[in-house]
Amino acid sequence: MSRRSPLRGPTAVAALAAAALAAGLLAAPPAASAPAPSAGTAPATAGPATPSPGHRSEAPPPARTRIHDIQGRTRISPLAGQRVTGVPGTVTAVRAFGSARGFWVQDPRPDRDPATSEAIFVFTGSATPAVASGDSVLVSGTVTEYYPGGAAAGLQSVTELTRAEWTVESSGNPLPAAVPLRPSTIPDRYAPDAKGGSIEGLRLRPNRYALDRYESLEGMRVGVRDAPVVGATSTHHELWVTAEPGHARTARGGALYSSYRDPNSGRVKIGSLLPLAQHPSSAFPAFPAFPAFPAANVGDELTGTTAGPLDYDNFGGYTIAATELGARTDRRLAREKTRPQAADELAVATYNVENLSPKTPPAKFERLAEALVDRLAAPDIVALEEVQDDDGPADSGHVGAGRTLEQLTDAIAAAGGPRYEWRQIDPVDGQDGGQPGGNIRNAFLFNPERVSFTDIPGGDSTTPVKVVGRGGATALSASPGRVAPADPAWRDSRKPLAGQFSFRGRPVFVVANHFNSKGGDQGVDSRFQPPARTSETQRLGQAKAVNAFVKELVTADPRADVIVAGDLNDYQFSPALKALTAGGVLTDQVGRLPKQERYGYVYQGNSQVLDHMLTSRHLRRVDYDIVHINAEFADQASDHDPQVLRLRVRDR
């Protein structure tokens, strides 16, 4: 896969027990003064629960500390590291699962400062706290700044109370009204500019920056109404909605990411409400009556109100831990089909098949085959990414992928498609990145009834392919061959695969690519603004290497038909794509689509471009299509949408 896996962090599960109590599905535990077990140690999957250096207050807490005194006017509590006692509030929700259990408490008597949150999370570790939604409590504990994913991940902290004890004074109290998230309450500007430094010490300006607005609501009950879904339900029972329905929408209802300057401020994640039967707990019995989390696609709507505490985690940032969930309205998003190519058109596709190996369930092979045959109209050439070796993630030293490709081509034939042949080059074991042991690589499928592959010996995992000949005799030194495999830009990354084909007697050169992933980059919601994109340096080098290779081809033959395709892991407006198209040697076809259609991948609710198809200057008339069949759907065969272009190869 091209982005870090959307694994669920410890804060992704919503306050299920509280919702159950509110719904009358579970009897409330008795109110009591209940000291929690020691909770000073962060969960194993998370970062250290320690305050940032330099932000600890020397002043003692007020005689009667309230939550807004703890939260303060910046992202770091002025009382970080101190012990506070008798903090009043109402329990609004309980997290009763996992190793990061606890409850949210909110002050029903807020101050008038919009920068200070009125709620806080009380961390109880692996122990389920004996409180219920609606309990009025007095809480004592140590003020702690917890960094999801660890401080080195660059994300924001969550202000918490740890090593807590509390007294329940009364039960059944009304909950504070949820603060509505809507266009008028969310600034268009996303974050203050700290020139790459931390924004932690800056005073929150919730009326100016979206990140400041969310931070000023940390832990408080917030809600969205009739919210469009912009990121489909994941396998971790999470989805993304937008609180700005009219902003930057795609043609099919998503949120379009088209600039670093606008990451779509209204996006917010909705956390899971799984039945307790799926999260066994000795404290609470399972109850099947609790509603399941909806399987929603992009363009659907959570109709009604979705509300709960505003949490923050390392797999998406600000999250509504929903204790109230809107009903899914199905907008019936349909999977697309592209048109068949004409007899004199060459159809070339690219498809990231996401860690495909014989260990992949057969149903995925069948779905990939059906898509290639019916939805992509059986392209003549397919550039594949993320083809694994024959034993998948097993780290055995085996690098061959013959069985993987045979199983895929057999599935295509069984689906009524052509009997594709394939070409690829086995990588050096463990040198191409991806899932450990998987040895992912690029590969070509081609339909021999429509196009022929020009086999030229000499290509292997370490020998660079060269351009030989000139004019109409221009050819590759090896086909298939790898582009500059020894270049440091390809260290621990997939090497481009170049192939020479012949269609209606004319040579066509295709380069299949899979640039390095964005792993390690700071998120758009980072505490460092603007966030650092460290992975970009390697992609920039990779783009320059492919650009240089294509430049050799078109210098040898200005009328060369060259197609560069694949998962480039970067946006059409990125430095890497500017380097790849430098000198006008390549045209990125995504730029020729209407703006609302420029996406083929959805990440954290942003519909964006990662896969590309580029053509040499000579190819002016190209029909290009991103075929939306995966990225917008809860049920996916891959996390990428495939792409196809059709061109007429003309005689000289």
DOPA-563291 format. One line per field, with one value per residue (C-alpha): x, y, z; residue number from 1. Coordinates in steps of 0.2 Angstrom, whole numbers, plus 5000, padded with zeros to 4 digits. Example, Ala and Ser with C-alpha at 12.3 -4.5 7.8 and 13.67 -1.06 7.14 Angstrom:
REM DOPA-563291
xx = 5062,5068 .
yy = 4978,4995 .
zz = 5039,5036 .
seq = 1,2 .
This chain:
REM DOPA-563291
xx = 5000,5006,5002,5004,4991,4976,4978,4967,4975,4969,4958,4948,4935,4921,4913,4902,4897,4891,4880,4873,4869,4860,4850,4844,4853,4864,4862,4873,4886,4884,4890,4905,4922,4933,4952,4958,4973,4989,4988,5004,5011,5005,4998,5011,5005,5006,5019,5025,5013,5024,5023,5034,5049,5048,5029,5028,5020,5029,5013,5002,4985,4971,4962,4947,4954,4942,4945,4947,4961,4970,4967,4973,4975,4988,4990,5000,4992,4999,4998,5007,5015,5006,4993,4975,4962,4943,4940,4921,4912,4900,4904,4900,4906,4916,4929,4928,4939,4958,4973,4968,4952,4945,4931,4928,4922,4915,4912,4894,4899,4910,4920,4919,4936,4933,4951,4949,4942,4929,4932,4946,4950,4953,4965,4962,4974,4967,4954,4936,4931,4916,4907,4892,4887,4878,4888,4893,4911,4925,4941,4959,4975,4991,4990,4999,5002,5000,5007,4998,5011,5025,5032,5043,5028,5026,5007,4998,4996,4981,4979,4974,4972,4982,4984,4966,4954,4936,4920,4903,4892,4876,4870,4858,4863,4860,4874,4881,4874,4885,4895,4889,4903,4897,4904,4901,4911,4926,4939,4945,4963,4969,4984,4996,5012,5027,5040,5041,5042,5030,5013,5012,5017,5005,4989,4974,4965,4949,4941,4956,4963,4953,4966,4965,4946,4947,4960,4949,4935,4947,4937,4921,4904,4903,4891,4888,4871,4867,4885,4892,4903,4920,4930,4922,4920,4937,4940,4943,4925,4929,4924,4926,4913,4914,4906,4908,4896,4899,4918,4929,4918,4922,4910,4905,4903,4921,4932,4945,4963,4970,4983,4995,4986,4969,4968,4949,4946,4929,4935,4933,4934,4920,4925,4918,4903,4906,4895,4903,4902,4916,4926,4924,4924,4922,4914,4900,4890,4888,4872,4867,4854,4867,4868,4882,4893,4887,4896,4896,4903,4909,4894,4883,4876,4875,4857,4853,4865,4882,4889,4902,4918,4931,4946,4963,4973,4988,4978,4968,4969,4953,4939,4921,4920,4902,4889,4876,4876,4867,4858,4867,4858,4863,4867,4869,4887,4890,4906,4912,4915,4927,4923,4931,4945,4943,4952,4965,4967,4980,4973,4986,4981,4989,4983,4990,4984,4990,5001,4995,5002,4995,4992,4979,4961,4955,4940,4952,4960,4942,4938,4953,4950,4932,4938,4951,4939,4922,4926,4943,4937,4952,4966,4980,4994,4993,5006,5004,5011,5013,5015,5023,5033,5026,5026,5020,5025,5035,5053,5060,5073,5062,5059,5050,5032,5027,5014,5006,5005,4999,4985,4980,4980,4970,4957,4956,4954,4940,4931,4930,4945,4960,4974,4987,5005,5017,5034,5044,5061,5063,5071,5086,5079,5074,5080,5063,5054,5036,5029,5044,5047,5035,5048,5035,5038,5031,5025,5017,5002,4998,4986,4996,4981,4982,5000,5017,5031,5048,5059,5077,5089,5100,5088,5090,5088,5104,5108,5102,5092,5099,5092,5100,5098,5091,5075,5064,5077,5077,5075,5079,5095,5085,5066,5061,5074,5076,5079,5094,5093,5109,5104,5103,5085,5079,5086,5073,5061,5053,5063,5055,5051,5054,5046,5046,5030,5024,5006,5001,5019,5025,5036,5028,5039,5030,5038,5029,5033,5030,5039,5043,5028,5024,5028,5037,5030,5022,5003,4993,4987,5005,5010,5024,5017,5019,5022,5038,5037,5053,5049,5048,5067,5068,5053,5061,5077,5066,5056,5073,5079,5064,5063,5081,5077,5062,5073,5085,5071,5063,5081,5084,5067,5057,5042,5044,5028,5032,5020,5025,5012,5010,5008,5020,5014,5013,5001,5000,5005,5020,5039,5041,5028,5036,5053,5045,5038,5052,5057,5040,5046,5030,5012,5003,4986,4977,4979,4968,4953,4940,4946,4932,4938,4956,4958,4960,4964,4955,4966,4959,4944,4954,4951,4968,4979,4993,4993,4997,4999,5010,5014,5028,5026,5022,5006,4994,4977,4975,4958,4962,4950,4952,4940,4932,4929,4939,4944,4927,4920,4919,4921,4938,4948,4962,4964,4968,4957,4964,4967,4967,4972,4968,4979,4980,4997,5000,5012,5027 .
yy = 5000,5017,5026,5021,5008,5016,5005,5010,5019,5017,5033,5027,5017,5028,5029,5014,5010,5028,5027,5010,5017,5032,5021,5010,4995,4993,4996,5010,5004,5011,5028,5028,5036,5025,5028,5022,5010,5018,5026,5034,5023,5026,5012,5001,5008,5026,5039,5045,5054,5068,5087,5096,5104,5122,5123,5118,5131,5137,5144,5133,5128,5139,5136,5129,5123,5121,5112,5128,5132,5116,5117,5135,5146,5136,5118,5114,5115,5129,5116,5102,5090,5097,5088,5096,5091,5092,5097,5098,5092,5080,5064,5064,5048,5032,5023,5005,4995,4993,4999,5017,5017,5032,5045,5062,5075,5093,5108,5113,5131,5137,5153,5166,5163,5154,5148,5137,5120,5115,5096,5084,5065,5056,5041,5025,5013,4996,4997,5002,5017,5015,5030,5033,5047,5060,5058,5074,5071,5079,5073,5074,5069,5074,5085,5076,5080,5064,5063,5049,5039,5047,5064,5060,5058,5077,5076,5087,5082,5078,5086,5072,5068,5053,5044,5049,5047,5054,5055,5054,5067,5063,5054,5057,5075,5082,5083,5099,5103,5098,5112,5112,5110,5120,5131,5147,5140,5133,5145,5142,5145,5128,5132,5146,5147,5144,5142,5123,5126,5120,5130,5123,5139,5150,5157,5148,5159,5148,5161,5162,5144,5127,5118,5131,5129,5110,5112,5124,5111,5096,5084,5094,5087,5092,5087,5088,5087,5079,5077,5071,5056,5060,5045,5028,5016,5007,4990,4999,5005,5023,5035,5054,5067,5086,5100,5111,5103,5116,5117,5109,5094,5081,5076,5061,5069,5069,5082,5087,5090,5101,5112,5111,5127,5119,5103,5105,5112,5104,5086,5076,5058,5048,5035,5017,5011,4992,4981,4976,4958,4962,4970,4958,4966,4957,4973,4974,4960,4960,4967,4964,4978,4992,4998,4993,5005,5010,5004,5020,5026,5043,5053,5045,5055,5053,5060,5068,5072,5063,5069,5065,5071,5078,5066,5066,5051,5047,5039,5054,5068,5076,5062,5063,5048,5047,5043,5048,5043,5049,5036,5032,5039,5028,5040,5024,5028,5017,5010,5016,5008,5015,5013,5000,5005,5006,4994,5007,5013,5006,5005,5006,5005,5006,4998,4996,4979,4981,4968,4954,4936,4918,4921,4934,4927,4921,4933,4947,4939,4937,4955,4962,4951,4957,4975,4973,4964,4973,4990,4993,4985,4973,4985,4980,4984,4985,4992,4983,4989,4980,4963,4952,4936,4919,4917,4934,4942,4926,4931,4916,4923,4918,4933,4925,4931,4918,4910,4927,4933,4916,4916,4934,4930,4914,4924,4936,4922,4914,4931,4931,4942,4939,4927,4940,4937,4946,4952,4958,4957,4949,4962,4958,4951,4964,4979,4986,4991,4987,4974,4964,4948,4953,4959,4970,4975,4982,4971,4972,4962,4963,4955,4946,4946,4965,4970,4962,4963,4966,4955,4961,4951,4958,4965,4960,4968,4978,4982,4999,5000,5011,5020,5014,5019,5035,5040,5026,5013,5020,5005,4999,4990,4977,4974,4973,4983,4993,5012,5017,5003,5008,5027,5031,5038,5020,5013,5003,5007,4999,5002,5008,4994,4999,4989,4990,4986,4985,4991,4991,4990,5005,5004,5010,5013,5011,5014,5007,5016,5015,5029,5029,5031,5046,5036,5047,5064,5075,5075,5090,5091,5091,5103,5108,5120,5119,5100,5093,5081,5072,5058,5071,5072,5054,5055,5071,5061,5047,5059,5067,5049,5045,5062,5059,5042,5049,5064,5051,5043,5058,5066,5050,5050,5066,5056,5042,5036,5036,5032,5034,5026,5021,5025,5040,5043,5062,5075,5084,5100,5093,5096,5078,5080,5096,5087,5073,5084,5097,5103,5098,5080,5073,5079,5073,5068,5072,5090,5088,5082,5093,5099,5089,5073,5074,5060,5042,5039,5044,5047,5054,5061,5070,5064,5066,5061,5048,5038,5046,5043,5054,5055,5061,5078,5069,5061,5075,5066,5055,5049,5047,5041,5038,5023,5025,5008,5007,5022,5029,5013,5004,4987,4988,4976,4989,5006,5014,5017,5011,5022,5020,5030,5027,5033,5031,5026,5034,5029,5041 .
zz = 5000,4996,5013,5030,5035,5044,5060,5074,5088,5106,5105,5090,5100,5106,5123,5120,5138,5141,5126,5132,5149,5141,5129,5144,5138,5153,5171,5179,5191,5208,5212,5223,5227,5216,5215,5198,5197,5194,5176,5174,5160,5143,5132,5123,5106,5111,5115,5132,5143,5149,5147,5134,5142,5144,5147,5165,5176,5192,5199,5210,5204,5209,5225,5216,5199,5185,5169,5159,5171,5167,5148,5147,5131,5122,5117,5133,5150,5161,5175,5166,5178,5193,5204,5204,5217,5217,5199,5196,5180,5172,5165,5146,5140,5145,5135,5141,5130,5126,5136,5136,5145,5155,5154,5148,5160,5156,5166,5165,5170,5156,5156,5143,5135,5118,5118,5134,5133,5146,5145,5149,5147,5163,5159,5169,5159,5157,5171,5166,5177,5188,5182,5170,5158,5168,5184,5193,5199,5208,5200,5206,5196,5188,5173,5159,5140,5131,5113,5102,5093,5103,5104,5089,5078,5078,5082,5095,5113,5122,5140,5152,5170,5175,5192,5195,5209,5210,5219,5212,5219,5210,5194,5180,5177,5160,5148,5141,5124,5110,5101,5083,5070,5054,5041,5051,5066,5057,5049,5032,5037,5043,5055,5060,5051,5063,5049,5052,5071,5085,5087,5105,5113,5103,5110,5102,5090,5087,5076,5064,5062,5061,5071,5085,5084,5086,5100,5109,5110,5115,5125,5124,5117,5099,5085,5066,5058,5041,5038,5021,5021,5013,5019,5018,5033,5036,5043,5060,5060,5057,5043,5039,5037,5033,5042,5027,5014,5001,5001,4988,4984,4971,4957,4967,4984,4992,4998,4985,4990,4977,4987,5002,5007,5009,5017,5020,5037,5039,5039,5055,5059,5067,5079,5081,5091,5090,5100,5117,5111,5100,5114,5129,5146,5163,5169,5156,5148,5129,5122,5104,5104,5102,5084,5073,5065,5047,5031,5022,5005,5000,4996,5009,5023,5042,5043,5060,5073,5076,5093,5106,5114,5103,5104,5095,5090,5079,5065,5059,5072,5078,5081,5087,5099,5095,5108,5096,5078,5063,5052,5036,5021,5006,4991,4980,4974,4959,4953,4936,4919,4906,4888,4877,4866,4847,4836,4831,4849,4861,4879,4893,4912,4929,4944,4962,4967,4985,4991,4979,4982,4982,5001,4996,4997,4981,4981,4979,4963,4957,4960,4952,4937,4936,4936,4923,4911,4914,4921,4912,4896,4896,4892,4880,4893,4912,4923,4940,4956,4973,4965,4979,4977,4978,4997,5000,5017,5022,5023,5015,5003,4988,4976,4961,4957,4943,4954,4959,4941,4935,4948,4942,4923,4926,4936,4921,4909,4920,4921,4902,4898,4887,4891,4897,4896,4909,4910,4926,4934,4951,4964,4975,4991,5004,4993,4986,5002,5005,5017,5024,5015,5001,4988,4979,4962,4946,4932,4915,4909,4890,4878,4864,4853,4852,4856,4856,4869,4861,4871,4872,4883,4896,4909,4927,4945,4945,4926,4921,4904,4891,4876,4860,4841,4834,4825,4820,4826,4844,4856,4873,4878,4887,4888,4901,4910,4926,4926,4935,4949,4957,4959,4978,4974,4973,4990,4998,4985,4969,4954,4938,4925,4907,4893,4874,4865,4847,4842,4824,4819,4829,4845,4861,4877,4894,4911,4926,4943,4961,4970,4989,5001,5012,5028,5040,5034,5047,5046,5041,5059,5066,5080,5067,5054,5040,5042,5036,5021,5023,5011,4997,4995,4989,4977,4970,4966,4958,4948,4941,4937,4927,4918,4913,4906,4896,4890,4882,4873,4866,4862,4852,4844,4846,4840,4852,4860,4879,4893,4911,4923,4941,4959,4961,4979,4976,4971,4954,4962,4971,4968,4962,4948,4943,4942,4932,4919,4919,4901,4894,4891,4899,4901,4917,4910,4927,4923,4908,4918,4926,4943,4952,4944,4949,4962,4963,4982,4998,5014,5030,5020,5007,4989,4981,4967,4970,4954,4937,4919,4909,4890,4879,4870,4854,4861,4860,4858,4873,4881,4899,4913,4932,4935,4952,4959,4975,4985,4989,4994,5011,5001,4992,4981,4983,4991,4974,4959,4942,4928,4909,4894,4875,4861,4843,4837,4820,4806,4804 .
seq = 1,2,3,4,5,6,7,8,9,10,11,12,13,14,15,16,17,18,19,20,21,22,23,24,25,26,27,28,29,30,31,32,33,34,35,36,37,38,39,40,41,42,43,44,45,46,47,48,49,50,51,52,53,54,55,56,57,58,59,60,61,62,63,64,65,66,67,68,69,70,71,72,73,74,75,76,77,78,79,80,81,82,83,84,85,86,87,88,89,90,91,92,93,94,95,96,97,98,99,100,101,102,103,104,105,106,107,108,109,110,111,112,113,114,115,116,117,118,119,120,121,122,123,124,125,126,127,128,129,130,131,132,133,134,135,136,137,138,139,140,141,142,143,144,145,146,147,148,149,150,151,152,153,154,155,156,157,158,159,160,161,162,163,164,165,166,167,168,169,170,171,172,173,174,175,176,177,178,179,180,181,182,183,184,185,186,187,188,189,190,191,192,193,194,195,196,197,198,199,200,201,202,203,204,205,206,207,208,209,210,211,212,213,214,215,216,217,218,219,220,221,222,223,224,225,226,227,228,229,230,231,232,233,234,235,236,237,238,239,240,241,242,243,244,245,246,247,248,249,250,251,252,253,254,255,256,257,258,259,260,261,262,263,264,265,266,267,268,269,270,271,272,273,274,275,276,277,278,279,280,281,282,283,284,285,286,287,288,289,290,291,292,293,294,295,296,297,298,299,300,301,302,303,304,305,306,307,308,309,310,311,312,313,314,315,316,317,318,319,320,321,322,323,324,325,326,327,328,329,330,331,332,333,334,335,336,337,338,339,340,341,342,343,344,345,346,347,348,349,350,351,352,353,354,355,356,357,358,359,360,361,362,363,364,365,366,367,368,369,370,371,372,373,374,375,376,377,378,379,380,381,382,383,384,385,386,387,388,389,390,391,392,393,394,395,396,397,398,399,400,401,402,403,404,405,406,407,408,409,410,411,412,413,414,415,416,417,418,419,420,421,422,423,424,425,426,427,428,429,430,431,432,433,434,435,436,437,438,439,440,441,442,443,444,445,446,447,448,449,450,451,452,453,454,455,456,457,458,459,460,461,462,463,464,465,466,467,468,469,470,471,472,473,474,475,476,477,478,479,480,481,482,483,484,485,486,487,488,489,490,491,492,493,494,495,496,497,498,499,500,501,502,503,504,505,506,507,508,509,510,511,512,513,514,515,516,517,518,519,520,521,522,523,524,525,526,527,528,529,530,531,532,533,534,535,536,537,538,539,540,541,542,543,544,545,546,547,548,549,550,551,552,553,554,555,556,557,558,559,560,561,562,563,564,565,566,567,568,569,570,571,572,573,574,575,576,577,578,579,580,581,582,583,584,585,586,587,588,589,590,591,592,593,594,595,596,597,598,599,600,601,602,603,604,605,606,607,608,609,610,611,612,613,614,615,616,617,618,619,620,621,622,623,624,625,626,627,628,629,630,631,632,633,634,635,636,637,638,639,640,641,642,643,644,645,646,647,648,649,650,651,652 .
